[in-house]
Amino acid sequence: MREYMDVAELSKKHSEKHPSSQQKRVLDLIRTFHGGIAHLSLARDTKQAEWRSMGEKAVAKMSQFESMSKWNFENKSKLLQAELHYVEEHLESAEAAYKASIKSANDHKFIHEEALAYELFGMFCVENRWVDKGTKQLHIALEKYKEWGATKKANDLQLFIDLV
């Protein structure tokens, strides 16, 4: 479910092999967003400065995307900011950014990204011993993934919820 090392390695290989260009902006966006989540999670888990630096670059780059289109990129930018705040152990700021990401994704009808924001917020809560609050967020994420049609993701998340 959370194979961040695999995502980070694939992102790095792809970045080296295929540098960004105007024609590849969509791929760059996807790589920045998902790679950023992976890098910041790895920074939190390993305390390695390299992962944190890569995550910070993703936050900065997503902020640039957000300045071009708040509608499309605000929720992604807020989610990466939440993850960075979590790395920095600024828990109140992280919680506020997770909630802002969820609201933006909901307002703009990005159900899959709303589900991801709920999932990461739920993990954040569980990892910080707010188990009831976290479980609630994870259940909302589960329902959003089902609504979106992501059956495999919903099944994987249900397995995790059952362990909490």
Order of alpha helices (4+ residues) and beta strands (2+ residues): alpha-alpha-alpha-alpha-alpha-alpha-alpha-alpha
